[in-house]
Amino acid sequence: MRLRILRVGKGQIDHELLWLSVSLVSFALAGAWLAIGLPWPRCVFHELTGLPCVTCGMTRCAVQFFHGHFLAALKWNPLIFTALCGVMAFDLYAFVTLTTRAPRLRISFSTRRAKTFARVSIISAFALNWIYLLSHWRNF
């Protein structure tokens, strides 16, 4: 894995602007959805099996996270809690980078071994999260 710092050239995708926009619009839509009282998302897997899926508790985790109850959010779904922390960190980085017009940080996986390690790490995170949720399935 290599970290590079570079400026965005003409014709290149401005990932910071793109993903900050997607993030903010998504949070606004989710907040509006819950604020106007539309029904909460239903988990088909949970309804069919009675067991939590890999992302069960995601909505409750996000609600607790944005109310500042971080321990409660972590208990609902550790993977989603980690993802929300990552999104917040990226949004802060993107905002600062865009407002200061600073060079951008880019991560590249230069070897096949690094790519395999990243894939195995992500799959392991999902598996460990599901094991955690299955061990606490009565909360759902």
Biotite code that builds the C-alpha atoms (Angstrom):
import biotite.structure as struc

atoms = struc.array([
    struc.Atom([0.000, 0.000, 0.000], chain_id="A", res_id=1, res_name="MET", atom_name="CA", element="C"),
    struc.Atom([1.332, 3.409, -0.948], chain_id="A", res_id=2, res_name="ARG", atom_name="CA", element="C"),
    struc.Atom([0.175, 6.849, 0.102], chain_id="A", res_id=3, res_name="LEU", atom_name="CA", element="C"),
    struc.Atom([0.654, 9.662, -2.386], chain_id="A", res_id=4, res_name="ARG", atom_name="CA", element="C"),
    struc.Atom([-0.108, 13.352, -2.163], chain_id="A", res_id=5, res_name="ILE", atom_name="CA", element="C"),
    struc.Atom([-1.023, 15.041, -5.430], chain_id="A", res_id=6, res_name="LEU", atom_name="CA", element="C"),
    struc.Atom([-3.133, 17.759, -6.959], chain_id="A", res_id=7, res_name="ARG", atom_name="CA", element="C"),
    struc.Atom([-6.272, 16.997, -8.937], chain_id="A", res_id=8, res_name="VAL", atom_name="CA", element="C"),
    struc.Atom([-5.661, 17.726, -12.593], chain_id="A", res_id=9, res_name="GLY", atom_name="CA", element="C"),
    struc.Atom([-8.111, 18.726, -15.289], chain_id="A", res_id=10, res_name="LYS", atom_name="CA", element="C"),
    struc.Atom([-10.327, 15.860, -16.342], chain_id="A", res_id=11, res_name="GLY", atom_name="CA", element="C"),
    struc.Atom([-9.705, 13.888, -13.147], chain_id="A", res_id=12, res_name="GLN", atom_name="CA", element="C"),
    struc.Atom([-12.460, 12.950, -10.736], chain_id="A", res_id=13, res_name="ILE", atom_name="CA", element="C"),
    struc.Atom([-12.514, 15.095, -7.601], chain_id="A", res_id=14, res_name="ASP", atom_name="CA", element="C"),
    struc.Atom([-13.222, 12.267, -5.141], chain_id="A", res_id=15, res_name="HIS", atom_name="CA", element="C"),
    struc.Atom([-13.316, 14.577, -2.145], chain_id="A", res_id=16, res_name="GLU", atom_name="CA", element="C"),
    struc.Atom([-16.062, 16.754, -3.632], chain_id="A", res_id=17, res_name="LEU", atom_name="CA", element="C"),
    struc.Atom([-17.977, 13.781, -5.015], chain_id="A", res_id=18, res_name="LEU", atom_name="CA", element="C"),
    struc.Atom([-18.009, 11.674, -1.845], chain_id="A", res_id=19, res_name="TRP", atom_name="CA", element="C"),
    struc.Atom([-18.535, 14.622, 0.508], chain_id="A", res_id=20, res_name="LEU", atom_name="CA", element="C"),
    struc.Atom([-21.593, 15.561, -1.555], chain_id="A", res_id=21, res_name="SER", atom_name="CA", element="C"),
    struc.Atom([-22.903, 11.986, -1.573], chain_id="A", res_id=22, res_name="VAL", atom_name="CA", element="C"),
    struc.Atom([-22.356, 11.731, 2.174], chain_id="A", res_id=23, res_name="SER", atom_name="CA", element="C"),
    struc.Atom([-24.094, 14.993, 3.046], chain_id="A", res_id=24, res_name="LEU", atom_name="CA", element="C"),
    struc.Atom([-27.058, 14.347, 0.740], chain_id="A", res_id=25, res_name="VAL", atom_name="CA", element="C"),
    struc.Atom([-27.439, 10.821, 2.146], chain_id="A", res_id=26, res_name="SER", atom_name="CA", element="C"),
    struc.Atom([-27.399, 12.062, 5.745], chain_id="A", res_id=27, res_name="PHE", atom_name="CA", element="C"),
    struc.Atom([-29.907, 14.804, 4.901], chain_id="A", res_id=28, res_name="ALA", atom_name="CA", element="C"),
    struc.Atom([-32.271, 12.362, 3.180], chain_id="A", res_id=29, res_name="LEU", atom_name="CA", element="C"),
    struc.Atom([-32.016, 9.839, 6.030], chain_id="A", res_id=30, res_name="ALA", atom_name="CA", element="C"),
    struc.Atom([-32.664, 12.564, 8.608], chain_id="A", res_id=31, res_name="GLY", atom_name="CA", element="C"),
    struc.Atom([-35.640, 13.877, 6.632], chain_id="A", res_id=32, res_name="ALA", atom_name="CA", element="C"),
    struc.Atom([-37.009, 10.333, 6.246], chain_id="A", res_id=33, res_name="TRP", atom_name="CA", element="C"),
    struc.Atom([-37.002, 9.782, 10.003], chain_id="A", res_id=34, res_name="LEU", atom_name="CA", element="C"),
    struc.Atom([-38.062, 13.357, 10.847], chain_id="A", res_id=35, res_name="ALA", atom_name="CA", element="C"),
    struc.Atom([-41.275, 13.195, 8.818], chain_id="A", res_id=36, res_name="ILE", atom_name="CA", element="C"),
    struc.Atom([-42.175, 9.857, 10.351], chain_id="A", res_id=37, res_name="GLY", atom_name="CA", element="C"),
    struc.Atom([-41.812, 7.503, 7.426], chain_id="A", res_id=38, res_name="LEU", atom_name="CA", element="C"),
    struc.Atom([-41.508, 3.845, 8.460], chain_id="A", res_id=39, res_name="PRO", atom_name="CA", element="C"),
    struc.Atom([-38.137, 2.536, 9.580], chain_id="A", res_id=40, res_name="TRP", atom_name="CA", element="C"),
    struc.Atom([-36.383, 0.165, 7.190], chain_id="A", res_id=41, res_name="PRO", atom_name="CA", element="C"),
    struc.Atom([-37.291, -3.499, 7.657], chain_id="A", res_id=42, res_name="ARG", atom_name="CA", element="C"),
    struc.Atom([-34.792, -6.332, 7.458], chain_id="A", res_id=43, res_name="CYS", atom_name="CA", element="C"),
    struc.Atom([-36.196, -9.128, 5.283], chain_id="A", res_id=44, res_name="VAL", atom_name="CA", element="C"),
    struc.Atom([-33.503, -11.576, 6.451], chain_id="A", res_id=45, res_name="PHE", atom_name="CA", element="C"),
    struc.Atom([-34.405, -10.922, 10.109], chain_id="A", res_id=46, res_name="HIS", atom_name="CA", element="C"),
    struc.Atom([-38.117, -11.275, 9.424], chain_id="A", res_id=47, res_name="GLU", atom_name="CA", element="C"),
    struc.Atom([-37.628, -14.598, 7.617], chain_id="A", res_id=48, res_name="LEU", atom_name="CA", element="C"),
    struc.Atom([-35.080, -16.201, 9.968], chain_id="A", res_id=49, res_name="THR", atom_name="CA", element="C"),
    struc.Atom([-35.423, -14.355, 13.268], chain_id="A", res_id=50, res_name="GLY", atom_name="CA", element="C"),
    struc.Atom([-31.658, -13.817, 13.218], chain_id="A", res_id=51, res_name="LEU", atom_name="CA", element="C"),
    struc.Atom([-29.846, -10.544, 12.536], chain_id="A", res_id=52, res_name="PRO", atom_name="CA", element="C"),
    struc.Atom([-28.201, -9.951, 9.176], chain_id="A", res_id=53, res_name="CYS", atom_name="CA", element="C"),
    struc.Atom([-24.715, -8.428, 8.842], chain_id="A", res_id=54, res_name="VAL", atom_name="CA", element="C"),
    struc.Atom([-26.085, -4.879, 8.987], chain_id="A", res_id=55, res_name="THR", atom_name="CA", element="C"),
    struc.Atom([-28.964, -5.351, 11.437], chain_id="A", res_id=56, res_name="CYS", atom_name="CA", element="C"),
    struc.Atom([-29.109, -2.494, 13.921], chain_id="A", res_id=57, res_name="GLY", atom_name="CA", element="C"),
    struc.Atom([-27.645, -0.072, 11.374], chain_id="A", res_id=58, res_name="MET", atom_name="CA", element="C"),
    struc.Atom([-30.450, 2.487, 11.687], chain_id="A", res_id=59, res_name="THR", atom_name="CA", element="C"),
    struc.Atom([-30.458, 2.362, 15.484], chain_id="A", res_id=60, res_name="ARG", atom_name="CA", element="C"),
    struc.Atom([-26.654, 2.598, 15.474], chain_id="A", res_id=61, res_name="CYS", atom_name="CA", element="C"),
    struc.Atom([-26.787, 5.703, 13.251], chain_id="A", res_id=62, res_name="ALA", atom_name="CA", element="C"),
    struc.Atom([-29.486, 7.348, 15.384], chain_id="A", res_id=63, res_name="VAL", atom_name="CA", element="C"),
    struc.Atom([-27.470, 6.759, 18.567], chain_id="A", res_id=64, res_name="GLN", atom_name="CA", element="C"),
    struc.Atom([-24.268, 7.931, 16.835], chain_id="A", res_id=65, res_name="PHE", atom_name="CA", element="C"),
    struc.Atom([-25.784, 11.222, 15.697], chain_id="A", res_id=66, res_name="PHE", atom_name="CA", element="C"),
    struc.Atom([-27.298, 11.827, 19.125], chain_id="A", res_id=67, res_name="HIS", atom_name="CA", element="C"),
    struc.Atom([-23.789, 11.512, 20.588], chain_id="A", res_id=68, res_name="GLY", atom_name="CA", element="C"),
    struc.Atom([-24.411, 8.189, 22.364], chain_id="A", res_id=69, res_name="HIS", atom_name="CA", element="C"),
    struc.Atom([-21.312, 6.508, 20.981], chain_id="A", res_id=70, res_name="PHE", atom_name="CA", element="C"),
    struc.Atom([-21.183, 3.513, 23.332], chain_id="A", res_id=71, res_name="LEU", atom_name="CA", element="C"),
    struc.Atom([-24.816, 2.664, 22.558], chain_id="A", res_id=72, res_name="ALA", atom_name="CA", element="C"),
    struc.Atom([-24.091, 3.022, 18.831], chain_id="A", res_id=73, res_name="ALA", atom_name="CA", element="C"),
    struc.Atom([-21.097, 0.716, 19.138], chain_id="A", res_id=74, res_name="LEU", atom_name="CA", element="C"),
    struc.Atom([-23.214, -1.900, 20.900], chain_id="A", res_id=75, res_name="LYS", atom_name="CA", element="C"),
    struc.Atom([-25.879, -1.865, 18.173], chain_id="A", res_id=76, res_name="TRP", atom_name="CA", element="C"),
    struc.Atom([-23.467, -2.561, 15.326], chain_id="A", res_id=77, res_name="ASN", atom_name="CA", element="C"),
    struc.Atom([-19.665, -2.261, 15.639], chain_id="A", res_id=78, res_name="PRO", atom_name="CA", element="C"),
    struc.Atom([-19.067, -2.392, 11.871], chain_id="A", res_id=79, res_name="LEU", atom_name="CA", element="C"),
    struc.Atom([-21.511, 0.406, 11.110], chain_id="A", res_id=80, res_name="ILE", atom_name="CA", element="C"),
    struc.Atom([-20.145, 2.431, 14.038], chain_id="A", res_id=81, res_name="PHE", atom_name="CA", element="C"),
    struc.Atom([-16.648, 2.081, 12.573], chain_id="A", res_id=82, res_name="THR", atom_name="CA", element="C"),
    struc.Atom([-17.944, 3.013, 9.119], chain_id="A", res_id=83, res_name="ALA", atom_name="CA", element="C"),
    struc.Atom([-19.693, 6.117, 10.497], chain_id="A", res_id=84, res_name="LEU", atom_name="CA", element="C"),
    struc.Atom([-16.471, 7.180, 12.240], chain_id="A", res_id=85, res_name="CYS", atom_name="CA", element="C"),
    struc.Atom([-14.636, 6.685, 8.951], chain_id="A", res_id=86, res_name="GLY", atom_name="CA", element="C"),
    struc.Atom([-17.214, 8.697, 7.012], chain_id="A", res_id=87, res_name="VAL", atom_name="CA", element="C"),
    struc.Atom([-17.033, 11.529, 9.547], chain_id="A", res_id=88, res_name="MET", atom_name="CA", element="C"),
    struc.Atom([-13.227, 11.538, 9.367], chain_id="A", res_id=89, res_name="ALA", atom_name="CA", element="C"),
    struc.Atom([-13.318, 11.514, 5.557], chain_id="A", res_id=90, res_name="PHE", atom_name="CA", element="C"),
    struc.Atom([-15.931, 14.293, 5.469], chain_id="A", res_id=91, res_name="ASP", atom_name="CA", element="C"),
    struc.Atom([-13.766, 16.452, 7.724], chain_id="A", res_id=92, res_name="LEU", atom_name="CA", element="C"),
    struc.Atom([-10.697, 15.726, 5.577], chain_id="A", res_id=93, res_name="TYR", atom_name="CA", element="C"),
    struc.Atom([-12.647, 16.455, 2.365], chain_id="A", res_id=94, res_name="ALA", atom_name="CA", element="C"),
    struc.Atom([-14.062, 19.709, 3.726], chain_id="A", res_id=95, res_name="PHE", atom_name="CA", element="C"),
    struc.Atom([-10.631, 20.966, 4.829], chain_id="A", res_id=96, res_name="VAL", atom_name="CA", element="C"),
    struc.Atom([-9.022, 19.864, 1.576], chain_id="A", res_id=97, res_name="THR", atom_name="CA", element="C"),
    struc.Atom([-11.691, 21.524, -0.552], chain_id="A", res_id=98, res_name="LEU", atom_name="CA", element="C"),
    struc.Atom([-11.721, 24.791, 1.368], chain_id="A", res_id=99, res_name="THR", atom_name="CA", element="C"),
    struc.Atom([-7.930, 25.119, 1.466], chain_id="A", res_id=100, res_name="THR", atom_name="CA", element="C"),
    struc.Atom([-7.399, 23.706, -2.050], chain_id="A", res_id=101, res_name="ARG", atom_name="CA", element="C"),
    struc.Atom([-4.686, 21.488, -0.635], chain_id="A", res_id=102, res_name="ALA", atom_name="CA", element="C"),
    struc.Atom([-3.145, 18.517, -2.445], chain_id="A", res_id=103, res_name="PRO", atom_name="CA", element="C"),
    struc.Atom([-5.130, 15.295, -2.136], chain_id="A", res_id=104, res_name="ARG", atom_name="CA", element="C"),
    struc.Atom([-4.187, 12.079, -0.389], chain_id="A", res_id=105, res_name="LEU", atom_name="CA", element="C"),
    struc.Atom([-4.418, 8.983, -2.572], chain_id="A", res_id=106, res_name="ARG", atom_name="CA", element="C"),
    struc.Atom([-4.017, 5.394, -1.460], chain_id="A", res_id=107, res_name="ILE", atom_name="CA", element="C"),
    struc.Atom([-2.930, 2.769, -3.964], chain_id="A", res_id=108, res_name="SER", atom_name="CA", element="C"),
    struc.Atom([-2.353, -0.930, -3.595], chain_id="A", res_id=109, res_name="PHE", atom_name="CA", element="C"),
    struc.Atom([0.772, -1.610, -5.584], chain_id="A", res_id=110, res_name="SER", atom_name="CA", element="C"),
    struc.Atom([1.122, -5.355, -5.056], chain_id="A", res_id=111, res_name="THR", atom_name="CA", element="C"),
    struc.Atom([-1.201, -8.301, -5.411], chain_id="A", res_id=112, res_name="ARG", atom_name="CA", element="C"),
    struc.Atom([-0.412, -9.237, -1.805], chain_id="A", res_id=113, res_name="ARG", atom_name="CA", element="C"),
    struc.Atom([-1.611, -5.834, -0.537], chain_id="A", res_id=114, res_name="ALA", atom_name="CA", element="C"),
    struc.Atom([-4.851, -6.144, -2.528], chain_id="A", res_id=115, res_name="LYS", atom_name="CA", element="C"),
    struc.Atom([-5.445, -9.638, -1.151], chain_id="A", res_id=116, res_name="THR", atom_name="CA", element="C"),
    struc.Atom([-4.740, -8.457, 2.391], chain_id="A", res_id=117, res_name="PHE", atom_name="CA", element="C"),
    struc.Atom([-7.254, -5.597, 2.004], chain_id="A", res_id=118, res_name="ALA", atom_name="CA", element="C"),
    struc.Atom([-9.929, -7.957, 0.656], chain_id="A", res_id=119, res_name="ARG", atom_name="CA", element="C"),
    struc.Atom([-9.384, -10.540, 3.399], chain_id="A", res_id=120, res_name="VAL", atom_name="CA", element="C"),
    struc.Atom([-9.460, -7.791, 6.053], chain_id="A", res_id=121, res_name="SER", atom_name="CA", element="C"),
    struc.Atom([-12.789, -6.465, 4.781], chain_id="A", res_id=122, res_name="ILE", atom_name="CA", element="C"),
    struc.Atom([-14.368, -9.924, 4.559], chain_id="A", res_id=123, res_name="ILE", atom_name="CA", element="C"),
    struc.Atom([-13.059, -10.730, 8.060], chain_id="A", res_id=124, res_name="SER", atom_name="CA", element="C"),
    struc.Atom([-14.547, -7.505, 9.435], chain_id="A", res_id=125, res_name="ALA", atom_name="CA", element="C"),
    struc.Atom([-17.960, -8.436, 8.021], chain_id="A", res_id=126, res_name="PHE", atom_name="CA", element="C"),
    struc.Atom([-17.674, -11.998, 9.388], chain_id="A", res_id=127, res_name="ALA", atom_name="CA", element="C"),
    struc.Atom([-16.607, -10.847, 12.869], chain_id="A", res_id=128, res_name="LEU", atom_name="CA", element="C"),
    struc.Atom([-19.403, -8.270, 12.927], chain_id="A", res_id=129, res_name="ASN", atom_name="CA", element="C"),
    struc.Atom([-21.966, -10.929, 12.019], chain_id="A", res_id=130, res_name="TRP", atom_name="CA", element="C"),
    struc.Atom([-20.632, -13.241, 14.733], chain_id="A", res_id=131, res_name="ILE", atom_name="CA", element="C"),
    struc.Atom([-21.014, -10.378, 17.227], chain_id="A", res_id=132, res_name="TYR", atom_name="CA", element="C"),
    struc.Atom([-24.583, -9.690, 16.057], chain_id="A", res_id=133, res_name="LEU", atom_name="CA", element="C"),
    struc.Atom([-25.529, -13.387, 16.185], chain_id="A", res_id=134, res_name="LEU", atom_name="CA", element="C"),
    struc.Atom([-24.210, -13.601, 19.741], chain_id="A", res_id=135, res_name="SER", atom_name="CA", element="C"),
    struc.Atom([-26.493, -10.676, 20.685], chain_id="A", res_id=136, res_name="HIS", atom_name="CA", element="C"),
    struc.Atom([-29.486, -11.644, 18.515], chain_id="A", res_id=137, res_name="TRP", atom_name="CA", element="C"),
    struc.Atom([-32.014, -11.268, 21.340], chain_id="A", res_id=138, res_name="ARG", atom_name="CA", element="C"),
    struc.Atom([-31.470, -7.470, 21.195], chain_id="A", res_id=139, res_name="ASN", atom_name="CA", element="C"),
    struc.Atom([-33.002, -7.414, 17.735], chain_id="A", res_id=140, res_name="PHE", atom_name="CA", element="C"),
])
